[in-house]
Amino acid sequence: MRLRNPSVRLSIGLAAVFALALVVVAIGMNSDSPPASADTTTPTKILNNGSLGGVNDILVHDGTKTAGLFYCIGKTDHQVNGTETDTTPDEIKTSLQCNIDIPGLGETDQTPPGWCDLANACNPNEPGADLIPGSPPPPPYTVMAPSKGYGYYYHDGVPAVCGGTPCTVVTSCFQDVGGPTTLGPNMMWTVVLFDPLTANPSEGVVDIFYNQNNASCKAGTPKGPTNLSDLALNSWLVYDKSLTLTGEKAPWRPSSNPGATDLNFDGDACDDLDELDKNSNEKCGDDPQNPTDSFPDPNTVDLSGSYDITTRLARADCSDAQDCAGSVLPGIYIYCRADLQHDTDTNDLTMRVYCYADNPAIEVNSQAYPGAFGDGFSGGPPPGPRVAAYASGFSNWVYGDVDITHTVLTGTFNKSLNNIQVAGCILDPDGTTGTGDVWFDFNASAHQLPGTVSVYLFQSADCAGSPSGSPVVAELAFAKQAQGRARDADNDGVPRSRELQDNDACGRRDPYNGNDYYDVSVPRDGVIDLSNDILGVIQHYEPGGYVSGDPDVLGGIPDPTTFDNFDRPPTMTNALGGTWNRGSPDGVIDLSNDILGVILQYNPGGCPPLP
């Protein structure tokens, strides 16, 4: 595995963990700042003896239900604190899996890294966000655990927000949603639902608060003014605790997944209630929209496929100021795309992985982009911050250069424990990381629940005798993605499974970089031939520079009337050679980089997915 910030291995990313740990301790001792370990919303457990207990489809929309903004599937626990007719408010606890359903943000220059994964808005191989109320954008499926909320049901509607109507008021925290200039480190919302016991769907409103710190998340109390106020919301009761559903259901349920039912959105082995319940039985995952995370029989499952992985070594935080302007405490995040293969006869596992580390202490790619660092907040790399890189005036997303063959991790699927374990050595061939060769150990539930990753630093040469010493242990979240080995998340014409191999024609590539395979046809067809690609670049020859249209820097659908799709920057220096290590457009289409670049990648046979 080549862990990237991008030219930086995992071992470099972890070198700063110890320094940051001291910062975390220091801030934790400052009474004016929250501890960085504030992770758990309180209270953590209530009885579920009330009639509001159940599962809901939730839609945040434009007020007319003609444009959907967010879609959630939520589980509600309802504890009756008195009788259901007295004035004592009942406790409510929620568990939510939500997705953004907003198309792209306009100019690609303004689209933050990661948005295409969040909103699924940039890749024509995916359904994509469409602003249509209904099913959410996935795939890709989320790697995050459900978000937790807490609040009350007011029988008498006395609080001002209820206006005399019985209502629930619940506040939820969504962790690690962005950086201090976007939504993060955390976003919170407060939902008010009117007449939830008698109306289905029930109507409501939601206020959204950006840039909330970890202490606010833990307390369930947002700080500062709202960023979005009184957004319209509807909640359809899918089924309640006693299975006495009345009224209409959400028009998009059940989903189109095979086996889906009114009680099982994704058609897997578990109802939505089970997937959103942290105490669920061991056959269930935690995403009611991902049909691959729950299975009843480990003896019949094949875990092979494409996975997205997120590791959190240190959680980002900020001061009590809502805008995080007072002080910012970056974290350390690692993002990976992987191809996992499962031998169902032996239960042996083979995993090829390519990762980026978002670490504010380490340059993303020191050779190609000196001075470009991660920001330590989720939503940064991959592929990295946008930086001014070229004399033409074009800026560039920071990508890695694949300068060693991809590391292969191996392990087993333990059927008795329903557990995935893979491990392997991450080499430091040039001796520049400061932490030597590193042993990496991935251990998690096969149901894609949160797990752990252990990293052993300063191992013997080539990790002989590894692992040795005490590991750094981090949180791990992952999710199997649709399309299997054919998945092409960066939309460059090369499936992820091929990019993670080591052959020259289609491998040794970055599955986050949509520009490292020179397929310029519109739409991309997976081959690099004479008629569409080589002649296409020649016809767009523009060595003096051109005006940017809608760059294809994140694997989006290019505008064929502009030059951007035909443009590549110079290759990045690497030990393997080759012509494929490229970033995004540099603003000129010349002979040396672009015309010769596409000729050298001539591959009319294409890169079909591996079997």
N, C-alpha and C positions, 0 to 999 in steps of 0.2 A: 504494500500500500504506500502510495506517495501522498503524505498528508500535506496539504497546501495551505499556506498563507501566500501564494501557491508554491513558490520555490522553497518554502520552509517545511521541513518535515514535522511530524507530530512531536518529536522530541524537542524541537525548538519551541513550539507552541507551549509545551509544558514547562519549559525553563522559567517562564514568567509566572507560573502558578504560585511558586513559593513567595516571590516578591509581592504579588497581589494578595496572597493570604495575609501578609503582614499589614497591608492596607486595610483589608477587611476587618482584622482584629482592631486596628486603631480606630476605625470609624465606628465599630461596634461599641467602643468604650466612650465615644463622644455622645453625651446626652442629647445633643441637638440633631443627631443623625440616627436613622434606623439601622438595626442590625441587618447584614446582608443575607442572613439565613431565615428571614421572615417569609416562610413559604406556605404555611397552612392557615386557611381561613378558619376562624373559630365561631361558634362551637362546631365540633367535628361530627357529632352524632345526635340525632333526635329520634324520637319514636315516629313511626309512620302509621298512625292510627286514624287519620282523618280522610275524608272523602275526596280531597284534592290530590291525594297521592296517585301518581300515574305517569304517563308519558304524553308529551305535547309536541306538535309541530308549531314552530314559531317563525313568523315572517315579519321583518322590519321593512317598511316600504315607504313610498312617497306620499301616502295619505289617500291614494285612490286605488291602491293595489294593482296599478298598471305597471309599476316599476319596483322590483324587489332589490333591496340593498344587502340584507343579511338573511340567511336561512339557518335555523337551528333545529335540532332534535334534542329535547330536554326531558329529564326525569325529575319528578317532584316528590319530595317527602313532606308530609303534612302532619304535624303533631298538634292534637287538640289539647289546649291548656286549660280549658274549663268545659263548658258545653258549647255547642256550635251556634248558640243563640245569645250568649252573654257578651259582655263588653271586653272580656280578656282576650287580647290578640293571640292567635295561634302561631307557632313557629313554622317556618317554611324553609326547606333546604332544596337546592337544585343542583343538577349536574348537566352540563351543556356541551354538545359538540356543534360548533358553528362554522359557517363558511361565508366568505365574502362573495357577493354576486353582483359585482360592479365591473364593467369592462375597463380597459386600459385607461390610464390617466391623461391621455393626450400625447404630447410630445414625448418621444422615447427618452430624450435627455432628462426628463423629469420623472421617469418611471424608476422607482427605487429597486435595487437588486432584490430578488426574491418575490417581487410582486407577481410575476408571471406564474410562480408556483402557488402563491396564495390565491389569486383571483382566477388563475387558469385562463388568462386572457390573451396570451401571446402565441400559443402553439396551435396551429391548425390541426394537429393530430389529436387534440383534446376537444371535448364539447365546448368548453369556454364559458366564461361569465357572459350573461346576455341581458341582465336587468329584467328578466321575465320572472314574475313570482312563481315559485315552484321549486323543483329539485335544485340542489346546490351544484356548483361547478365541478366537484370531483369526478373522475380522477384528475390530478394526483390526490391521493388520500393523505389526510393529516397524520403527522407523527406525534402530535401533541396529545396529552391526556385531557380528558374533559375538564372544563372550567367549572368552578364551584361557586355557588351563590347562597346567600342567607337573607332571610327577612321575615315578614309577618303577614298573616291574613287578619284583616280588621273587619269583624262582623258588622260593626255599627257604622263604618265609613267615616269615623270622626276625624282622622288626620286630614289636613287641608288638601293633600294630593288626591284623596278619595272623593272629596266633594259630597259627602253624605251617602255615597254608594258603597256597599261592601266591596273591598278590593284587597289584592295582595300587593305588597311593596317588597321587591327582592333586589338586592345588589350583588352583582357578580364581578369577579376579577378574571381577566384574560392575561396570562403571564407571557412575557417575552414576545411582544408583538411588534417591536421596532426600536428605533433609536430615539435620542432626546430631541431630535428635530422632526420626528414623525409622530408616532402614536405612543412610543414606549418610554421607559422600559415595560410598563404595563398599561393596559386600558381597562377601565371599569365602566359598567353601566348599571343604571337603576331602572327597573321595569315596574310599571304600575298597570295591573290588570283589573278591570272593572267587572263585577258580577261573575267571578270565575266559577261559582257553584251552579249558576243557572243558565249561563250563556255559553254556547259552543258553536262557532268560535267566540271567544271573549275578546273585546277590544281593549286597547291600552295605549300607553305612550312609553317611550324610553329616552332617558338622558344619557349621553356618552361623555366620559371624562378621559382625556388623554394624559400621558406622562405621569402616571401614578406610581408612587414608590412602593417598595415591598411591604413596608409597615401598613400602608393604606390597604393593600391587598389583604394582609392578614387580618386587619381589623374590620374589613368590609365597609370602610368609611372613606369615600372619595374626597379629595381635597380640591379646592379651587372651583372656579365657575365651570359650567358645562361647555364643551366644545360643540356639541350638537344637542339641541333641546327639543323635546316634545316630538320626536319622530314617531310616526304611526306604527302600531304593532298589533298583530292578531295572533291568537294562540288557539289552535285546534286541539281538543282532547282526543288523543289517539285511543287510549284506553285508561280506565281508572283502576284504583286498587281492587275494587270489587267487580270489575269487568261489566259495568252497567253503563256503557257508552250510549249517550243520546245526542241528538243533533247531527249536524253535518261533519264530514271529515275533510281534511285538507285535500283539495282537488288533485294534487300530484301524488297522493299515497293510494295504493302501494307503488313503489318504484317499478321500473321496467326490468330490474334484475331478476334472473330466473329464480323461482322459489319465493319471491317476495310476497308478503301478505300484509294485511292491515296492521298486524302486530310486529312485523319483521321487515323493516324497510329494505335491507340489503339482501335478504333471502339466504342468509347463512344459517349456521346451526343455533343461533341465539336470538331471542326476541330483543327488541330495543331496550326494554327494561333491564334485562340481564347485562347487556353491554355497557349501560351507563351506571350500573351498580358496582361499586368497588368491592363489594362482598359477594359478587357473582360466582357461580361455579367455575371450575378450572377450564372448561372448554370454551370460554367466551373471551373475546377481545374487548376493546373499549371504544370502538367506533361503529355506531349503528349504520354508517354509510359505506363501510368497507367490507365486501363480501368474503374477503380472504383471511380475516383475523379471528374467525371462530370456526371450530370444527369439532365434531363429536368424537372422532376416533383417531388417535395418533397413528394407528397402524395402517391407515388408508390415505393419509395426507401426503402430498408432495409439496415441500416448502420452496421448491425452485422458483426463481423469478427475480424481478428487479425490485430493489428496496431503496427507500430514502431514509437516511439516518441522521439524527441530530444528537450531539453530545454537549452537555453543559457542565464544564469544569468549574465555573464560577458564575453566579447569577448577577447580572447588571442591576444597579440600583441608582437612586438619586436622592437629593435632599428632600425636605418637606415641601419645597417650592414646587408647585404643579408643573411648571415649565422646565424643571430640572436645571434652571439657570444658576442656582446657588452652588451646587456641587454635584458632580457626576462620578459614580463609581462603576467603571466598566467591568464586565465579566469576561469570560473566555468561552467561546462556542466553536464547535466543530461540525461541519456539514459534509455529508458523504452521500454519494450515489454508488450503489453496489449491485453486482450480479452474483446471486447465490444459487448454487446448484446442489441438489440433494439426491444422493444415490439411495433410492428407496429400498434397495436390497440390503445394503450394509448400514444405512443411515449415516454415512459419511457426508460431510459438508465441505464445499469449496467456495470461498467468497473472494471475489476481486472487488477492490474498493478504491475510489478516488475521492479525496477529501480536501476541503478548505478549512483553515482555522482562522477565526475572527479574534485576533488578539491585538490590543492596542500597543503592546510592547514590541511587536514584531512586524517588519515590513511584509507586505503581501507577496511581492515578488521583487526582491532587492536588485536582481540583475536587470530586469526589463523595466521596472517602475520604481526606481529608488525614491524613498520618501513617502510611499503610499502604505499606510498602516490600516489595519482593521480598527473599528471604533469600539469593539467590545460590547456591542448591543446586537440583538437578533435583528435580522433584516439587512445586515451588512453582507460580507462575502457569504455565499458566492454571488457573482464572481469577484466582487470587490468594489471599492469606491471608484467613482468616476474621476479621472484625473486628466489634466492638460498634458498631452504627451507628444504632440507633433507640431512641427513648424507651420503646417498648413492651418493651424488653429483648431483642429479637431481634438476633442478629448476622447478618452478611451476607458472602457471597463478593464479593470485589472484582472488578467487571467494568468494561469500558471503555464509553465513550460515543462512538458513531460521529459525529464532528462535521465530517468532510469526506468527499467521495465516495471510494470505494475506488480506490486507485491500480492502474493496469493496467500490468504489465510485459510487454514484448514481446521476442521473440528468434527463434531458429531451432533446429531439430534437425539437427545435422551427421551425416549418415548414414555418412560415411566414417570419422568418429571415434567414432560412437555416443555423441554428446555432446549434452546439453541446455544451452543458454545463453539466459538472459533477463535483461533489465536495464531500469531505469527510474528516474525521479526521485521522491524522497520530499520533498514540499514542507514548508516551515515557515512557513505563512501568518501566524501570529501572532507570530513572532520570539521565542519563549520557550525554544527548545531549547538555545541556546548553541552550536550547531554548524551552523546555517544549513541550506540545502537540501542534500540528500544524494543521491548517485547509488549505486544498489544493483545489483550484478552477480552473478548466480547462475550457477555453472558446475559441472556434474557429469555423471557417466556416466548415460546413459539406463537403465542396468541398476540404478540406485538404490544404487550403491556410494557410500562416503563421498566427498564433494567439497569445494569451497570456495565461500565467498561473499566478495566484495570490496566494501568500503564506502568511498566517497570523500566526505569531509567538506568543509564550507565551500565548496560549489560556487556558481557565479554564480546570480543570480536565476532561478528556474524551471529551474535546471540547464542554462542556455544554454552550449553548448560542452562539456558534460560528456562523459566524466569527465576531471577534471584533478587533478593532484597525485598523491600516493602513497596507496594504499588501506590500510585496516585489513583484513587477511585472516583469516577465521575458518573453523573446521571446519564442515562441513555434512553432515547426514544426512537422507534423506527416503525415503518409501515411498508408492507408489500404493495406494489403498484400494479396497475392494469397493463395489459398488452404483453406481459412476460418478456422474453428475450427480444421481442420486436420493438420494445419501447425506445423512443427517440425523443427524450425530454427536451433536448436543446435544438431540435429541428434542423440538424445539419445534414441529414441524409444517412447518417451512420447510427444504427441501433446501439444502445448503451452496452449491450453484451459484446459487440464488436470493438467499441472504443476502449474497453477495458482489457482487451487482448494485447498481444505483443507483436503482431505482424505489422509490416510497414504500410501495407495498402489501406488498412482500415483500423488498425489498433494503435497503441501508444498515444491515445488522444484523451482529451478532457471532456467528460460527459456533460459538463456545464457550459462548454464553449461552443457556440453555434457557428463559429467561423474557422474552426481548425480542419474542416473538410470543405474543399473548394467547389461545392455544388452550388452554382449560382442560378440555375434554372428557376423559373417562376411558374408554378410552385416547384419546390425542390423535389427531384425525382430519385435521389439516391445514387445517381451515377455522375461521373465527370467525363463528358464526351466532347467531341469536336464541335458539333452543330450548335448545341445549347450553351455550353460552358466556355470552351476556349474561344469560339467566335464571339460569344456574348461579351466576354471581357475585352477582346480586341475592338469590338464596335463601340465600346464605351471608353476607349483610351482618352484620358484627360490628365496629362502629367502636370498641368498648371493648377490643378485643383478644381473643385466643383462645389456647388451649394448643396448642403445636406438636405435631404428630404425627410424620410422616416427611417432612420438606421435600423438595420436588422440585428442589433447588438445582443438582443436577448432571445434570439430564435423566433422572432415574430414574423408575421406575414409581410414581406417587403413590398414597398411601393415600386412596381416595375417601371414607373415613369422617372424614377430617380436613379442615381448612380450607386447608391450605397451597397446594394446587394452584390455588386461586381468588384468591390474594393476590399483589399486586405492590407494590413501593415506588414513591415518586414518580419521575417521569422525571428523568434527569440533564441538566444544562445542556449545550447544544451549539448550534453555529451553524446547524445545518440545521433545527432545530425537530423536529416529529414527536412521536409518543407511544411510540415503541418502545424508547428507550434506558432500560432499567430493569435493576435488579439482581435480587436474590432477595427472598423474602417479608419484610415488615417487621412482621408480627404483628398487623396490623389490616386489616379489609376494610371500606373506607369508600366514600363517594360520590365524592369528588374524584379519588382515585387509582385505585380498583379498578373501580367501576361505570362511571364516565365513561371510564376507561382502556380497558375492553373494548369499550364502545360506539364509541369513536373508532377502534378497530382492526377494526371490523366488516368482514369479508371472506369472505362466504359462498362465493365462488368458489375460495378456497384458494390455495395456492402450489405448483402441480405442478412437477416438475423441468424444467429447460430441455432442449430437444432436443439 
